[in-house]
Amino acid sequence: MEVYPTSGEKLVEFVVKVVNKRLLEFFDELRREVDLEAPLAVDLVEATRDFTLRGGKRLRAVLALIGYWSREWGVGDLESIVDVMAAIELLQSYLLVHDDIMDRDEVRRGGPTTHVVFRNKCIGMNWGDCEHYGVSQAITAGDMLEASAIGLLASKHLDSSVVSKLVSTYSKGLRKVAYGQYLDIYFSKLPLREIREEHILLVYKLKTSSYTIELPLHLGAIASRRYSDKLLRELSDYAIPAGIAFQIRDDIIGLYGDPSVTGKPAGSDVKGKKKTLLVLKAFELVSGEDKRLLELVYDELSEGEITDEHVERVREIVKSSGSLSYCEKVIENNVGKALDALNRSEEISSESREFLKWLTYKLAYRER
């Protein structure tokens, strides 16, 4: 039996190397396909290749492998899971490309977002209506990435019955993301006073817990053919609170993080009027001028009217109100729930439990 790295950091490095190699092979295959089928569309492949390989923690690929080993650590042919690991990273790229359009973000992973890449090409060619062109081509790029993810799930290394279960699980997971994204955008239009903490946590559960942690673990477990319904439930019991902790930390990093470290512009969540738990709790806790400022930024001003001074005031209010401390406690509470779920589990292998415990702390208390 092949020996794999056992420490958390070493295993992550191993996954990054393996998945990036498979993604490179995939985009080479895609390049050959587009050269044959539609040479003038080569920019579509090159843009998605650059975006996908530019960076990323490969967290979902790591979790797909842990799911694969969740019953028996280190057992199984790596070839049987690598395509699934690569597929979940293509899914991540697809969702980010479309998310960047909806959020009007211009920087991702330290470089231009996909719609900006196409917009700039349009400007360089002096074609006109380049904002629409950029968005249109980026939507197409996301669609191609999502189709490619499904194609990789149908791996030649897996039995047809396994592929059928993988695709149906993937489809349901993606629908959960759609529900969460719909609610996220819907809540962005509601005034702060009409939103409750349970609304925000539901979005976190649907958008982050479901596809960042639960879906990769489930896909990996299914690909192993060693799973049971009980094992999938145990993985979900861990994934939901772990994903909520991860997302709240992401919100904190988005508000206070260093752009040189995060790869995103400072204050982009504020300028995008994202109604996070940080903002909602601050609104509940403050009064007077501070409450008025939050209403102004999140309920009245357009995104283009929000200045760096507004961003700084939001930062100050979130911290001084106690909201930041409250959210840190919510993170701690959900970390506890995730660890308790692992400790109670009966079917998750001891090695997988220990790795997931390590990963939970790493995700919940990270700086980027």
DRENKELO-435996 format. One record per residue (C-alpha): residue number from 1; residue in three letters; chain; z, y, x. Coordinates in nm, 2 decimals, always signed. Example, Ala and Ser with C-alpha at 12.3 -4.5 7.8 and 13.67 -1.06 7.14 Angstrom:
REM residues 2
[1, ALA, A, [+0.78, -0.45, +1.23]]
[2, SER, A, [+0.71, -0.11, +1.37]]
***
This chain:
REM residues 368
[1, MET, A, [+0.00, +0.00, +0.00]]
[2, GLU, A, [-0.09, +0.34, +0.13]]
[3, VAL, A, [+0.20, +0.56, +0.24]]
[4, TYR, A, [+0.20, +0.91, +0.10]]
[5, PRO, A, [+0.42, +1.22, +0.19]]
[6, THR, A, [+0.76, +1.21, +0.04]]
[7, SER, A, [+0.90, +1.56, +0.09]]
[8, GLY, A, [+0.81, +1.82, -0.17]]
[9, GLU, A, [+0.63, +2.06, +0.06]]
[10, LYS, A, [+0.44, +1.79, +0.24]]
[11, LEU, A, [+0.33, +1.63, -0.08]]
[12, VAL, A, [+0.20, +1.97, -0.22]]
[13, GLU, A, [+0.01, +2.03, +0.11]]
[14, PHE, A, [-0.14, +1.68, +0.07]]
[15, VAL, A, [-0.25, +1.75, -0.29]]
[16, VAL, A, [-0.40, +2.09, -0.20]]
[17, LYS, A, [-0.61, +1.92, +0.08]]
[18, VAL, A, [-0.72, +1.63, -0.14]]
[19, VAL, A, [-0.81, +1.85, -0.44]]
[20, ASN, A, [-0.98, +2.12, -0.25]]
[21, LYS, A, [-1.20, +1.85, -0.08]]
[22, ARG, A, [-1.29, +1.71, -0.43]]
[23, LEU, A, [-1.36, +2.06, -0.57]]
[24, LEU, A, [-1.59, +2.13, -0.27]]
[25, GLU, A, [-1.78, +1.81, -0.34]]
[26, PHE, A, [-1.80, +1.90, -0.71]]
[27, PHE, A, [-1.94, +2.24, -0.65]]
[28, ASP, A, [-2.19, +2.10, -0.40]]
[29, GLU, A, [-2.30, +1.86, -0.67]]
[30, LEU, A, [-2.32, +2.15, -0.92]]
[31, ARG, A, [-2.53, +2.35, -0.67]]
[32, ARG, A, [-2.78, +2.07, -0.63]]
[33, GLU, A, [-2.80, +2.05, -1.01]]
[34, VAL, A, [-2.86, +2.42, -1.07]]
[35, ASP, A, [-3.12, +2.42, -0.79]]
[36, LEU, A, [-3.31, +2.15, -0.98]]
[37, GLU, A, [-3.25, +2.27, -1.33]]
[38, ALA, A, [-3.23, +2.65, -1.32]]
[39, PRO, A, [-3.26, +2.81, -0.97]]
[40, LEU, A, [-3.23, +3.16, -1.11]]
[41, ALA, A, [-2.88, +3.07, -1.24]]
[42, VAL, A, [-2.74, +3.00, -0.89]]
[43, ASP, A, [-2.51, +3.30, -0.91]]
[44, LEU, A, [-2.32, +3.13, -1.20]]
[45, VAL, A, [-2.23, +2.84, -0.97]]
[46, GLU, A, [-2.15, +3.05, -0.67]]
[47, ALA, A, [-1.92, +3.29, -0.87]]
[48, THR, A, [-1.72, +3.00, -1.02]]
[49, ARG, A, [-1.71, +2.82, -0.69]]
[50, ASP, A, [-1.57, +3.13, -0.51]]
[51, PHE, A, [-1.32, +3.20, -0.79]]
[52, THR, A, [-1.19, +2.84, -0.80]]
[53, LEU, A, [-1.17, +2.79, -0.42]]
[54, ARG, A, [-1.04, +3.14, -0.35]]
[55, GLY, A, [-0.68, +3.03, -0.38]]
[56, GLY, A, [-0.42, +2.90, -0.63]]
[57, LYS, A, [-0.11, +2.69, -0.59]]
[58, ARG, A, [-0.28, +2.37, -0.73]]
[59, LEU, A, [+0.04, +2.32, -0.93]]
[60, ARG, A, [-0.14, +2.15, -1.21]]
[61, ALA, A, [-0.31, +1.90, -0.98]]
[62, VAL, A, [+0.03, +1.83, -0.82]]
[63, LEU, A, [+0.18, +1.75, -1.16]]
[64, ALA, A, [-0.12, +1.53, -1.25]]
[65, LEU, A, [-0.04, +1.32, -0.95]]
[66, ILE, A, [+0.33, +1.31, -1.03]]
[67, GLY, A, [+0.24, +1.20, -1.38]]
[68, TYR, A, [+0.02, +0.93, -1.23]]
[69, TRP, A, [+0.33, +0.81, -1.04]]
[70, SER, A, [+0.58, +0.89, -1.31]]
[71, ARG, A, [+0.64, +0.52, -1.39]]
[72, GLU, A, [+0.59, +0.37, -1.04]]
[73, TRP, A, [+0.59, +0.61, -0.74]]
[74, GLY, A, [+0.30, +0.58, -0.50]]
[75, VAL, A, [+0.13, +0.30, -0.70]]
[76, GLY, A, [-0.24, +0.31, -0.79]]
[77, ASP, A, [-0.57, +0.40, -0.64]]
[78, LEU, A, [-0.59, +0.77, -0.54]]
[79, GLU, A, [-0.96, +0.77, -0.64]]
[80, SER, A, [-0.86, +0.70, -1.00]]
[81, ILE, A, [-0.66, +1.03, -1.03]]
[82, VAL, A, [-0.84, +1.27, -0.80]]
[83, ASP, A, [-1.11, +1.36, -1.06]]
[84, VAL, A, [-0.83, +1.42, -1.31]]
[85, MET, A, [-0.65, +1.64, -1.06]]
[86, ALA, A, [-0.97, +1.84, -1.00]]
[87, ALA, A, [-1.05, +1.86, -1.37]]
[88, ILE, A, [-0.71, +2.03, -1.45]]
[89, GLU, A, [-0.79, +2.29, -1.18]]
[90, LEU, A, [-1.13, +2.36, -1.33]]
[91, LEU, A, [-0.95, +2.40, -1.66]]
[92, GLN, A, [-0.72, +2.65, -1.49]]
[93, SER, A, [-1.01, +2.85, -1.36]]
[94, TYR, A, [-1.18, +2.85, -1.70]]
[95, LEU, A, [-0.87, +2.98, -1.87]]
[96, LEU, A, [-0.81, +3.25, -1.61]]
[97, VAL, A, [-1.17, +3.37, -1.62]]
[98, HIS, A, [-1.14, +3.42, -2.00]]
[99, ASP, A, [-0.78, +3.55, -1.97]]
[100, ASP, A, [-0.89, +3.82, -1.73]]
[101, ILE, A, [-1.16, +3.94, -1.97]]
[102, MET, A, [-0.90, +3.96, -2.25]]
[103, ASP, A, [-0.65, +4.14, -2.03]]
[104, ARG, A, [-0.91, +4.36, -1.87]]
[105, ASP, A, [-0.78, +4.26, -1.53]]
[106, GLU, A, [-1.00, +4.34, -1.23]]
[107, VAL, A, [-0.82, +4.16, -0.95]]
[108, ARG, A, [-0.72, +3.79, -0.94]]
[109, ARG, A, [-0.61, +3.59, -0.63]]
[110, GLY, A, [-0.67, +3.89, -0.41]]
[111, GLY, A, [-1.03, +3.94, -0.51]]
[112, PRO, A, [-1.24, +4.07, -0.80]]
[113, THR, A, [-1.22, +3.88, -1.13]]
[114, THR, A, [-1.53, +3.70, -1.25]]
[115, HIS, A, [-1.65, +3.96, -1.50]]
[116, VAL, A, [-1.61, +4.23, -1.23]]
[117, VAL, A, [-1.83, +4.02, -0.99]]
[118, PHE, A, [-2.11, +4.01, -1.25]]
[119, ARG, A, [-2.06, +4.37, -1.36]]
[120, ASN, A, [-2.09, +4.48, -1.00]]
[121, LYS, A, [-2.41, +4.28, -0.95]]
[122, CYS, A, [-2.55, +4.44, -1.26]]
[123, ILE, A, [-2.46, +4.79, -1.13]]
[124, GLY, A, [-2.62, +4.70, -0.79]]
[125, MET, A, [-2.94, +4.61, -0.97]]
[126, ASN, A, [-2.93, +4.92, -1.18]]
[127, TRP, A, [-2.97, +4.72, -1.50]]
[128, GLY, A, [-2.76, +4.93, -1.74]]
[129, ASP, A, [-2.48, +4.83, -1.99]]
[130, CYS, A, [-2.31, +4.65, -1.71]]
[131, GLU, A, [-1.97, +4.62, -1.87]]
[132, HIS, A, [-2.12, +4.40, -2.14]]
[133, TYR, A, [-2.33, +4.21, -1.89]]
[134, GLY, A, [-2.02, +4.13, -1.68]]
[135, VAL, A, [-1.82, +4.01, -1.97]]
[136, SER, A, [-2.10, +3.81, -2.11]]
[137, GLN, A, [-2.17, +3.62, -1.79]]
[138, ALA, A, [-1.80, +3.56, -1.73]]
[139, ILE, A, [-1.77, +3.40, -2.07]]
[140, THR, A, [-2.06, +3.18, -1.98]]
[141, ALA, A, [-1.89, +3.10, -1.64]]
[142, GLY, A, [-1.57, +3.00, -1.82]]
[143, ASP, A, [-1.76, +2.78, -2.07]]
[144, MET, A, [-1.93, +2.60, -1.77]]
[145, LEU, A, [-1.60, +2.54, -1.60]]
[146, GLU, A, [-1.45, +2.40, -1.92]]
[147, ALA, A, [-1.75, +2.17, -1.97]]
[148, SER, A, [-1.72, +2.06, -1.60]]
[149, ALA, A, [-1.35, +1.98, -1.65]]
[150, ILE, A, [-1.43, +1.74, -1.93]]
[151, GLY, A, [-1.71, +1.58, -1.72]]
[152, LEU, A, [-1.46, +1.51, -1.44]]
[153, LEU, A, [-1.21, +1.35, -1.69]]
[154, ALA, A, [-1.49, +1.10, -1.77]]
[155, SER, A, [-1.44, +0.96, -1.42]]
[156, LYS, A, [-1.64, +0.66, -1.31]]
[157, HIS, A, [-1.31, +0.52, -1.17]]
[158, LEU, A, [-1.14, +0.50, -1.51]]
[159, ASP, A, [-1.20, +0.26, -1.80]]
[160, SER, A, [-1.36, +0.39, -2.11]]
[161, SER, A, [-1.04, +0.34, -2.32]]
[162, VAL, A, [-0.85, +0.55, -2.07]]
[163, VAL, A, [-1.11, +0.82, -2.07]]
[164, SER, A, [-1.10, +0.83, -2.45]]
[165, LYS, A, [-0.72, +0.89, -2.45]]
[166, LEU, A, [-0.75, +1.15, -2.17]]
[167, VAL, A, [-1.01, +1.35, -2.36]]
[168, SER, A, [-0.82, +1.35, -2.68]]
[169, THR, A, [-0.50, +1.45, -2.50]]
[170, TYR, A, [-0.69, +1.72, -2.31]]
[171, SER, A, [-0.84, +1.85, -2.64]]
[172, LYS, A, [-0.50, +1.88, -2.81]]
[173, GLY, A, [-0.35, +2.05, -2.51]]
[174, LEU, A, [-0.63, +2.30, -2.51]]
[175, ARG, A, [-0.58, +2.37, -2.88]]
[176, LYS, A, [-0.22, +2.45, -2.81]]
[177, VAL, A, [-0.33, +2.70, -2.55]]
[178, ALA, A, [-0.56, +2.86, -2.81]]
[179, TYR, A, [-0.28, +2.89, -3.07]]
[180, GLY, A, [-0.06, +3.05, -2.81]]
[181, GLN, A, [-0.33, +3.29, -2.69]]
[182, TYR, A, [-0.41, +3.39, -3.05]]
[183, LEU, A, [-0.04, +3.46, -3.11]]
[184, ASP, A, [-0.01, +3.65, -2.78]]
[185, ILE, A, [-0.30, +3.88, -2.88]]
[186, TYR, A, [-0.17, +3.91, -3.24]]
[187, PHE, A, [+0.18, +4.01, -3.13]]
[188, SER, A, [+0.03, +4.27, -2.89]]
[189, LYS, A, [-0.09, +4.46, -3.21]]
[190, LEU, A, [+0.25, +4.44, -3.38]]
[191, PRO, A, [+0.52, +4.71, -3.31]]
[192, LEU, A, [+0.80, +4.60, -3.09]]
[193, ARG, A, [+1.05, +4.62, -3.38]]
[194, GLU, A, [+0.87, +4.34, -3.57]]
[195, ILE, A, [+0.87, +4.09, -3.28]]
[196, ARG, A, [+1.16, +3.85, -3.22]]
[197, GLU, A, [+1.26, +3.64, -2.92]]
[198, GLU, A, [+1.15, +3.32, -3.09]]
[199, HIS, A, [+0.80, +3.46, -3.12]]
[200, ILE, A, [+0.78, +3.52, -2.75]]
[201, LEU, A, [+0.93, +3.18, -2.66]]
[202, LEU, A, [+0.68, +3.01, -2.89]]
[203, VAL, A, [+0.39, +3.17, -2.70]]
[204, TYR, A, [+0.55, +3.06, -2.37]]
[205, LYS, A, [+0.58, +2.71, -2.50]]
[206, LEU, A, [+0.22, +2.69, -2.63]]
[207, LYS, A, [+0.05, +2.88, -2.34]]
[208, THR, A, [+0.25, +2.79, -2.04]]
[209, SER, A, [+0.47, +2.48, -2.10]]
[210, SER, A, [+0.18, +2.29, -2.27]]
[211, TYR, A, [-0.10, +2.33, -2.02]]
[212, THR, A, [+0.08, +2.42, -1.70]]
[213, ILE, A, [+0.33, +2.13, -1.70]]
[214, GLU, A, [+0.31, +1.90, -2.00]]
[215, LEU, A, [-0.06, +1.84, -2.01]]
[216, PRO, A, [-0.11, +1.76, -1.63]]
[217, LEU, A, [+0.19, +1.52, -1.64]]
[218, HIS, A, [+0.05, +1.35, -1.95]]
[219, LEU, A, [-0.30, +1.32, -1.81]]
[220, GLY, A, [-0.17, +1.17, -1.49]]
[221, ALA, A, [+0.05, +0.92, -1.68]]
[222, ILE, A, [-0.24, +0.82, -1.91]]
[223, ALA, A, [-0.47, +0.77, -1.61]]
[224, SER, A, [-0.22, +0.53, -1.45]]
[225, ARG, A, [-0.23, +0.30, -1.75]]
[226, ARG, A, [+0.14, +0.24, -1.69]]
[227, TYR, A, [+0.26, +0.49, -1.96]]
[228, SER, A, [+0.44, +0.44, -2.29]]
[229, ASP, A, [+0.50, +0.68, -2.58]]
[230, LYS, A, [+0.86, +0.70, -2.46]]
[231, LEU, A, [+0.75, +0.80, -2.11]]
[232, LEU, A, [+0.53, +1.08, -2.25]]
[233, ARG, A, [+0.82, +1.21, -2.47]]
[234, GLU, A, [+1.05, +1.21, -2.16]]
[235, LEU, A, [+0.79, +1.41, -1.97]]
[236, SER, A, [+0.76, +1.66, -2.26]]
[237, ASP, A, [+1.13, +1.70, -2.28]]
[238, TYR, A, [+1.13, +1.81, -1.92]]
[239, ALA, A, [+0.80, +2.01, -1.94]]
[240, ILE, A, [+0.89, +2.25, -2.22]]
[241, PRO, A, [+1.20, +2.41, -2.08]]
[242, ALA, A, [+1.06, +2.40, -1.72]]
[243, GLY, A, [+0.74, +2.58, -1.84]]
[244, ILE, A, [+0.95, +2.85, -2.02]]
[245, ALA, A, [+1.15, +2.91, -1.70]]
[246, PHE, A, [+0.82, +2.93, -1.50]]
[247, GLN, A, [+0.67, +3.18, -1.74]]
[248, ILE, A, [+0.97, +3.41, -1.75]]
[249, ARG, A, [+0.98, +3.41, -1.37]]
[250, ASP, A, [+0.61, +3.49, -1.38]]
[251, ASP, A, [+0.68, +3.79, -1.60]]
[252, ILE, A, [+0.95, +3.91, -1.36]]
[253, ILE, A, [+0.71, +3.88, -1.07]]
[254, GLY, A, [+0.44, +4.06, -1.27]]
[255, LEU, A, [+0.68, +4.36, -1.33]]
[256, TYR, A, [+0.85, +4.38, -1.00]]
[257, GLY, A, [+0.64, +4.18, -0.75]]
[258, ASP, A, [+0.46, +4.31, -0.45]]
[259, PRO, A, [+0.08, +4.32, -0.51]]
[260, SER, A, [+0.01, +4.22, -0.15]]
[261, VAL, A, [+0.20, +3.90, -0.23]]
[262, THR, A, [+0.11, +3.84, -0.59]]
[263, GLY, A, [-0.26, +3.92, -0.55]]
[264, LYS, A, [-0.25, +4.13, -0.88]]
[265, PRO, A, [-0.23, +4.51, -0.92]]
[266, ALA, A, [+0.12, +4.66, -0.96]]
[267, GLY, A, [+0.23, +4.70, -1.32]]
[268, SER, A, [-0.07, +4.52, -1.47]]
[269, ASP, A, [+0.14, +4.36, -1.73]]
[270, VAL, A, [+0.27, +4.70, -1.85]]
[271, LYS, A, [-0.07, +4.86, -1.84]]
[272, GLY, A, [-0.20, +4.56, -2.04]]
[273, LYS, A, [+0.09, +4.61, -2.29]]
[274, LYS, A, [+0.21, +4.26, -2.26]]
[275, LYS, A, [+0.51, +4.21, -2.49]]
[276, THR, A, [+0.72, +3.98, -2.26]]
[277, LEU, A, [+1.08, +3.87, -2.32]]
[278, LEU, A, [+1.18, +4.13, -2.05]]
[279, VAL, A, [+1.04, +4.41, -2.26]]
[280, LEU, A, [+1.15, +4.28, -2.60]]
[281, LYS, A, [+1.51, +4.23, -2.49]]
[282, ALA, A, [+1.51, +4.57, -2.33]]
[283, PHE, A, [+1.39, +4.72, -2.66]]
[284, GLU, A, [+1.68, +4.55, -2.84]]
[285, LEU, A, [+1.94, +4.67, -2.60]]
[286, VAL, A, [+1.85, +5.04, -2.55]]
[287, SER, A, [+1.85, +5.34, -2.77]]
[288, GLY, A, [+1.75, +5.71, -2.76]]
[289, GLU, A, [+1.50, +5.82, -2.50]]
[290, ASP, A, [+1.46, +5.47, -2.35]]
[291, LYS, A, [+1.38, +5.32, -2.68]]
[292, ARG, A, [+1.13, +5.59, -2.75]]
[293, LEU, A, [+0.96, +5.54, -2.41]]
[294, LEU, A, [+0.91, +5.17, -2.48]]
[295, GLU, A, [+0.77, +5.25, -2.82]]
[296, LEU, A, [+0.53, +5.50, -2.67]]
[297, VAL, A, [+0.40, +5.26, -2.40]]
[298, TYR, A, [+0.38, +4.95, -2.61]]
[299, ASP, A, [+0.31, +5.08, -2.96]]
[300, GLU, A, [+0.12, +5.41, -2.93]]
[301, LEU, A, [-0.06, +5.47, -2.60]]
[302, SER, A, [-0.39, +5.30, -2.52]]
[303, GLU, A, [-0.41, +5.09, -2.20]]
[304, GLY, A, [-0.60, +5.36, -2.03]]
[305, GLU, A, [-0.33, +5.62, -2.10]]
[306, ILE, A, [-0.05, +5.42, -1.94]]
[307, THR, A, [+0.03, +5.57, -1.60]]
[308, ASP, A, [+0.21, +5.46, -1.29]]
[309, GLU, A, [+0.50, +5.68, -1.40]]
[310, HIS, A, [+0.52, +5.49, -1.73]]
[311, VAL, A, [+0.52, +5.16, -1.54]]
[312, GLU, A, [+0.81, +5.28, -1.32]]
[313, ARG, A, [+1.01, +5.39, -1.62]]
[314, VAL, A, [+0.96, +5.05, -1.79]]
[315, ARG, A, [+1.09, +4.88, -1.47]]
[316, GLU, A, [+1.39, +5.10, -1.47]]
[317, ILE, A, [+1.47, +5.05, -1.84]]
[318, VAL, A, [+1.43, +4.67, -1.81]]
[319, LYS, A, [+1.68, +4.66, -1.52]]
[320, SER, A, [+1.93, +4.92, -1.64]]
[321, SER, A, [+1.94, +4.78, -2.00]]
[322, GLY, A, [+2.05, +4.44, -1.88]]
[323, SER, A, [+1.73, +4.27, -1.99]]
[324, LEU, A, [+1.65, +4.15, -1.64]]
[325, SER, A, [+1.99, +3.99, -1.61]]
[326, TYR, A, [+1.95, +3.84, -1.96]]
[327, CYS, A, [+1.61, +3.69, -1.86]]
[328, GLU, A, [+1.76, +3.54, -1.54]]
[329, LYS, A, [+2.02, +3.37, -1.76]]
[330, VAL, A, [+1.74, +3.23, -1.99]]
[331, ILE, A, [+1.57, +3.10, -1.68]]
[332, GLU, A, [+1.89, +2.93, -1.56]]
[333, ASN, A, [+1.95, +2.79, -1.91]]
[334, ASN, A, [+1.60, +2.64, -1.93]]
[335, VAL, A, [+1.62, +2.50, -1.57]]
[336, GLY, A, [+1.94, +2.33, -1.69]]
[337, LYS, A, [+1.76, +2.18, -1.99]]
[338, ALA, A, [+1.48, +2.06, -1.77]]
[339, LEU, A, [+1.71, +1.89, -1.52]]
[340, ASP, A, [+1.92, +1.74, -1.80]]
[341, ALA, A, [+1.60, +1.59, -1.95]]
[342, LEU, A, [+1.52, +1.43, -1.61]]
[343, ASN, A, [+1.87, +1.29, -1.57]]
[344, ARG, A, [+1.86, +1.14, -1.92]]
[345, SER, A, [+1.52, +0.98, -1.87]]
[346, GLU, A, [+1.49, +0.61, -1.86]]
[347, GLU, A, [+1.13, +0.55, -1.78]]
[348, ILE, A, [+1.05, +0.83, -1.52]]
[349, SER, A, [+1.07, +0.68, -1.17]]
[350, SER, A, [+1.36, +0.80, -0.95]]
[351, GLU, A, [+1.12, +0.95, -0.70]]
[352, SER, A, [+0.93, +1.14, -0.97]]
[353, ARG, A, [+1.26, +1.27, -1.10]]
[354, GLU, A, [+1.37, +1.40, -0.76]]
[355, PHE, A, [+1.03, +1.57, -0.70]]
[356, LEU, A, [+1.04, +1.74, -1.04]]
[357, LYS, A, [+1.39, +1.86, -0.97]]
[358, TRP, A, [+1.27, +2.01, -0.64]]
[359, LEU, A, [+0.97, +2.16, -0.81]]
[360, THR, A, [+1.17, +2.31, -1.10]]
[361, TYR, A, [+1.38, +2.51, -0.86]]
[362, LYS, A, [+1.08, +2.61, -0.66]]
[363, LEU, A, [+0.89, +2.74, -0.97]]
[364, ALA, A, [+1.18, +2.90, -1.14]]
[365, TYR, A, [+1.30, +3.10, -0.84]]
[366, ARG, A, [+0.98, +3.17, -0.66]]
[367, GLU, A, [+0.86, +3.52, -0.54]]
[368, ARG, A, [+0.49, +3.48, -0.62]]
***
